[in-house]
């Protein structure tokens, strides 16, 4: 199939590269001329495991190309995916300007039957509104499809190639069959393609992310309670997860969730509900707990030192999760800002996100390309992102480098008994 993908961010680039990998001819569109120029050279500006190799391979096979010419891309394609940004606004609502602008441009460019697919996360009701708008812009038949993405940063390529499910909000039977054909190579393990109405598809995306965020905030509240009653949240988590009705996924205590999806989508869901006169009490509590979790982590550090002025804290991990360089709404950003506010000096290491960290903090923070160098004469180490390389460090070397061997483990990846036996003062999340 001939496919256009509008937007080359995390979602759009993964969608385009993966669809090309399955044999389709894909043209990706972006207004950023530099980004398009870089992509044409096979240079991917974001870090996502396997993505750059996928882009280069499919460019070499002439199945994937990049352009700034939206009109040409639309006119040469049957399917047009919309994967532009929908950032949050101060009131929690979604900024729809990019989606609306692209939809108008696509509507004006249409030269025959087209299937327009919304991949961007949009408020419930958006696809139906776009359908009405586009019908006034073109005399040609246009079918709209809501096809929300369920990609995890760090595993986005794998998630697209082997999806748990494909959700299609569609009211055109012909478009539904074409979309099923498009996704057939990715669901050969019998994972379902679910066809539903526009609104249900859009709501599925928000409800899924809000539920996963709820699990994270719930276990973090339990962790806080464990510290008060003398329980160990790791034992509690294992006891809970062994129940197959609960499971272990997203049931790991820490410094809270971040990134471009969970925070934005929970806020957007709350705002959509408020606009309808509904009060999503659980979603609001999920958001409150997540904000508090970062404050609680800093309070552990402050409680230990009493006064942070003149103290140096080494931070391991900037990205909101491992295997990405994304620091949008990352817990580390909030924690570091708080440490700086209380007078601490901060030295940071992250395997992939140092450039993003420099953009966020400038000269206020010292950055190290080596995790051990970040520990030199540090009064404590705070682990915030659980990169694999942080899981089994040389603790003896760490102890020799640090001024005082104090570890604040924001992801509970270390064994408290082992560290204490080695002479460290250890603080975890909800650990007895």
C-alpha positions in Angstrom: 0.0 0.0 0.0 1.0 3.6 -0.6 1.0 5.4 2.8 1.8 8.9 4.0 2.6 9.6 7.7 2.4 13.2 8.8 4.7 14.0 11.7 8.1 12.3 12.4 8.2 12.4 16.2 8.3 9.2 18.3 5.0 7.9 17.0 5.1 9.0 13.4 8.6 7.8 12.7 8.0 4.4 14.3 4.7 4.0 12.4 6.4 5.0 9.1 9.4 2.8 9.5 7.5 -0.3 10.7 4.9 -0.1 8.0 7.7 0.2 5.4 9.3 -2.9 7.0 6.2 -4.9 6.2 6.5 -4.0 2.5 4.5 -0.9 2.1 5.7 2.3 0.3 5.8 5.0 3.0 6.4 8.7 2.7 6.9 10.6 6.0 6.1 14.3 6.1 7.3 17.0 8.4 7.5 20.8 8.4 10.9 20.8 10.0 13.3 21.1 7.1 16.4 20.2 9.1 14.8 17.1 10.6 13.7 16.0 7.1 17.3 16.6 5.8 18.8 14.6 8.7 16.3 11.8 8.1 17.2 11.7 4.4 20.7 11.0 5.5 19.5 8.2 7.8 20.1 10.3 11.0 17.4 9.9 13.6 17.3 12.7 16.2 15.5 10.7 18.9 16.9 7.6 20.7 14.7 4.6 20.3 16.2 1.1 20.2 16.2 -0.4 16.7 14.6 2.6 15.0 17.6 4.1 13.2 18.5 0.7 11.8 14.9 0.2 10.6 14.9 3.7 9.0 18.2 3.1 7.1 17.3 -0.3 6.0 13.9 0.7 4.5 15.4 3.8 2.9 18.0 1.6 1.2 15.2 -0.6 -0.1 13.4 2.5 -1.4 10.3 1.8 0.7 10.7 4.8 3.0 11.3 8.4 2.1 10.9 11.8 3.7 9.6 15.1 2.5 8.2 18.5 3.5 5.7 18.4 0.7 2.4 17.5 2.4 0.2 18.0 -0.7 2.3 15.6 -2.9 2.5 13.0 -0.1 -1.3 13.0 0.3 -2.1 12.9 -3.4 0.2 9.9 -3.9 -1.2 7.9 -1.0 -4.3 5.9 -0.2 -3.8 6.0 3.6 -2.7 9.1 5.5 -1.7 8.8 9.1 -1.8 11.9 11.3 0.9 11.7 14.0 1.5 15.3 15.0 1.9 16.5 18.6 -1.0 17.2 21.0 0.8 18.9 23.9 -1.1 19.8 27.1 -2.3 23.3 27.9 -2.2 24.9 31.3 -5.7 23.8 32.1 -5.0 20.2 31.2 -6.8 20.4 27.9 -5.1 19.3 24.7 -3.6 21.7 22.2 -5.2 20.7 19.0 -3.7 23.3 16.7 -1.3 21.0 14.9 -4.0 18.3 14.3 -6.5 20.9 13.1 -4.0 22.5 10.8 -2.8 19.2 9.3 -6.4 18.1 8.8 -7.3 21.2 6.9 -4.2 20.9 4.7 -5.0 17.2 4.0 -8.6 18.0 3.2 -7.5 20.6 0.6 -5.0 18.3 -0.9 -7.3 15.2 -1.4 -7.5 14.2 -5.0 -9.5 11.0 -4.7 -10.7 8.4 -2.1 -8.5 8.6 1.0 -8.4 7.0 4.4 -7.3 9.5 7.0 -6.1 7.8 10.2 -5.6 9.7 13.5 -2.6 8.3 15.4 -2.2 11.4 17.6 -3.8 11.1 21.0 -6.8 13.4 20.7 -9.9 14.2 22.9 -12.9 12.0 22.6 -15.0 13.3 19.7 -12.1 14.6 17.7 -12.3 12.1 14.8 -16.0 12.8 14.2 -15.3 16.6 14.1 -12.4 16.0 11.7 -14.8 14.0 9.5 -17.2 16.9 9.4 -14.5 19.4 8.7 -12.9 17.4 5.9 -16.2 16.7 4.2 -16.6 20.5 3.6 -13.1 20.8 2.2 -13.2 18.2 -0.5 -15.7 16.7 -3.0 -13.9 13.4 -2.8 -14.9 10.6 -0.4 -12.8 10.6 2.7 -13.0 7.9 5.4 -11.8 8.7 8.9 -10.2 6.1 11.2 -9.3 6.5 14.9 -6.3 4.2 15.4 -4.7 5.1 18.8 -1.1 4.1 19.4 0.0 2.0 22.4 3.7 2.3 22.0 6.1 2.3 25.0 9.1 4.5 24.6 12.2 2.3 24.7 10.1 -0.6 23.1 8.2 1.2 20.5 9.4 -0.8 17.5 8.7 -4.1 19.2 5.3 -2.8 20.4 4.3 -1.9 16.8 5.6 -5.1 15.2 4.0 -7.3 17.9 1.0 -5.4 19.2 -1.2 -6.7 22.1 -4.2 -5.4 20.1 -5.0 -3.0 17.3 -7.9 -0.6 17.9 -9.8 0.8 15.0 -12.5 3.4 15.3 -14.2 3.4 11.9 -17.7 3.8 10.4 -16.8 2.9 6.8 -16.8 -0.8 6.1 -14.4 -0.5 3.1 -11.9 1.4 5.2 -12.2 -1.1 8.0 -11.3 -4.0 5.6 -8.3 -2.1 4.2 -7.0 -1.3 7.8 -7.4 -5.0 8.7 -5.3 -5.9 5.7 -2.7 -3.3 6.6 -2.3 -4.7 10.1 -2.6 -8.4 9.2 1.2 -9.0 9.1 1.5 -7.7 12.7 -1.2 -9.8 14.4 -0.4 -13.3 13.2 -0.2 -14.6 16.8 -4.0 -14.1 16.9 -3.9 -10.8 18.9 -7.1 -9.0 18.1 -8.0 -6.2 15.7 -10.8 -4.5 17.6 -13.3 -2.5 15.4 -15.5 0.0 17.2 -16.9 3.5 16.9 -14.7 6.7 16.8 -15.5 7.7 20.4 -14.9 4.3 21.9 -11.5 4.0 20.2 -10.4 7.5 21.4 -11.6 6.7 25.0 -9.7 3.3 24.9 -6.4 5.2 24.6 -7.1 7.5 27.5 -8.6 4.8 29.7 -5.7 2.5 29.2 -3.1 5.0 30.1 -5.0 6.3 33.1 -5.4 2.7 34.4 -1.7 2.0 34.1 -0.9 5.3 35.8 -3.4 4.2 38.5 -1.5 1.0 39.2 1.8 3.0 39.6 0.2 5.6 42.0 -1.5 2.8 44.0 1.7 0.9 44.7 3.4 4.1 45.6 0.7 4.9 48.2 1.1 1.4 49.6 4.9 2.0 49.7 4.4 5.1 51.7 2.2 3.2 54.1 4.7 0.4 54.4 7.3 2.8 55.7 5.0 3.8 58.5 3.9 0.3 59.6 7.3 -1.5 59.1 6.3 -3.6 56.1 8.5 -4.1 53.0 6.7 -3.0 49.8 8.8 -5.4 47.7 7.3 -8.4 49.6 3.9 -6.8 49.4 4.2 -6.3 45.7 5.2 -9.9 45.1 2.3 -11.1 47.2 -0.1 -9.0 45.2 1.3 -9.7 41.8 1.1 -13.5 42.3 -2.7 -13.2 42.1 -3.3 -13.6 38.4 -6.2 -11.1 38.6 -3.6 -8.5 39.6 -0.3 -9.4 38.0 3.0 -7.6 38.3 2.9 -5.2 35.4 3.2 -1.5 36.4 3.2 -2.5 40.0 6.7 -1.2 40.9 7.1 1.5 43.5 9.4 4.4 42.7 9.6 8.2 42.2 6.5 8.3 40.0 5.6 8.2 36.3 6.6 10.7 33.7 7.1 11.1 30.0 4.9 12.5 27.2 1.9 10.2 27.7 0.8 9.3 31.2 0.9 12.8 32.7 -0.7 14.5 29.7 -3.3 11.8 29.2 -4.5 11.7 32.8 -4.8 15.5 32.8 -6.7 15.4 29.5 -9.1 12.7 30.7 -9.8 14.7 33.8 -10.5 17.8 31.7 -12.7 15.9 29.2 -14.8 14.7 32.2 -15.0 18.2 33.7 -16.3 19.6 30.4 -19.0 16.9 30.5 -19.9 17.7 34.1 -18.3 14.5 35.4 -15.8 14.2 38.3 -13.1 11.6 37.9 -12.1 11.3 41.6 -9.7 8.3 41.0 -7.9 10.0 38.1 -7.4 13.2 40.2 -6.0 11.1 43.1 -3.7 9.3 40.7 -2.3 12.6 39.6 -1.9 14.0 43.1 -0.1 10.9 44.3 2.3 11.1 41.4 3.2 14.7 42.2 3.6 13.9 45.9 5.9 10.9 45.2 8.7 13.2 43.9 8.4 15.4 46.9 8.6 12.4 49.2 11.8 11.3 47.6 13.4 14.7 48.1 12.2 14.8 51.7 14.2 11.6 52.4 17.3 13.3 51.2 16.6 16.4 53.2 15.8 14.5 56.3 19.0 12.6 56.2 21.2 15.7 55.7 19.0 18.2 57.6 20.7 21.0 55.6 21.5 20.4 51.9 23.6 23.6 51.5 27.1 22.7 50.4 26.2 19.0 49.8 26.8 17.3 46.4 24.2 14.8 45.2 25.1 12.5 42.3 22.1 11.6 40.3 22.0 8.5 38.2 19.3 8.8 35.5 17.6 11.7 33.8 15.3 10.1 31.2 11.8 9.4 32.5 12.4 5.7 31.9 15.3 3.5 30.6 16.0 3.1 26.8 15.0 6.6 25.9 16.5 10.1 25.9 13.1 11.7 26.7 13.0 13.9 29.8 9.5 15.3 29.3 7.9 15.5 32.7 10.7 13.2 34.0 10.7 12.7 37.8 14.5 13.5 37.7 13.8 17.0 36.4 11.5 17.7 39.4 13.9 16.1 41.9 16.9 18.0 40.7 15.1 21.3 40.6 14.1 20.7 44.2 17.7 19.7 45.3 19.0 22.9 43.7 16.4 25.0 45.4 17.5 23.6 48.8 21.1 24.5 48.1 22.6 21.2 46.9 25.1 20.9 44.1 24.0 18.3 41.6 26.1 16.1 39.3 24.2 14.0 36.8 24.9 10.9 34.6 22.5 9.3 32.1 23.5 7.0 29.3 21.4 8.8 26.6 19.7 11.9 28.1 22.6 14.3 28.9 21.9 16.5 25.9 18.3 16.9 27.0 19.5 17.6 30.6 21.9 20.3 29.4 19.0 21.9 27.6 16.9 21.8 30.8 19.5 23.0 33.3 22.3 24.7 31.5 25.2 25.4 33.8 23.2 24.9 37.0 24.1 21.2 37.0 27.3 19.4 36.3 27.0 16.6 33.8 29.2 13.5 33.6 29.5 11.0 30.8 30.7 8.4 33.3 28.6 7.2 36.2 31.6 6.7 38.5 33.0 10.1 37.8 29.7 11.6 38.9 30.2 10.0 42.3 33.6 11.6 43.1 33.4 13.3 46.5 29.6 13.1 46.4 27.7 13.2 49.7 25.1 10.8 48.3 23.9 9.1 45.2 20.2 9.3 44.1 19.2 6.7 41.6 16.1 7.9 39.6 16.1 5.9 36.3 16.7 2.2 36.4 19.0 1.8 33.4 20.4 -1.7 33.1 24.0 -0.5 33.6 23.0 0.8 37.0 21.7 -2.5 38.4 25.0 -4.2 39.3 27.7 -1.4 39.8 31.0 -1.8 41.5 29.8 -0.9 45.0 33.3 -1.0 46.5 34.5 1.5 43.9 31.5 3.6 44.6 32.2 3.6 48.3 35.8 4.7 47.7 34.8 7.5 45.4 32.0 9.0 47.5 32.6 11.4 50.4 29.9 9.6 52.4 28.4 6.3 51.1 24.7 7.1 51.1 22.3 5.8 48.5 18.8 6.9 47.8 17.3 4.2 45.6 14.3 5.7 43.8 13.5 2.5 41.9 14.3 -0.2 44.6 16.8 -2.0 42.3 19.4 -2.6 45.0 19.4 -5.1 47.9 19.2 -3.1 51.1 20.9 -5.8 53.3 23.8 -6.1 50.8 24.4 -2.4 50.7 24.2 -1.9 54.5 26.6 -4.9 54.9 29.0 -3.1 52.5 28.9 0.0 54.7 26.3 2.1 52.8 23.4 4.0 54.3 20.5 2.9 52.2 17.1 4.5 51.6 14.5 2.9 49.3 10.9 3.4 48.5 8.7 1.6 51.1 11.5 -0.7 52.2 11.4 -2.0 55.8 
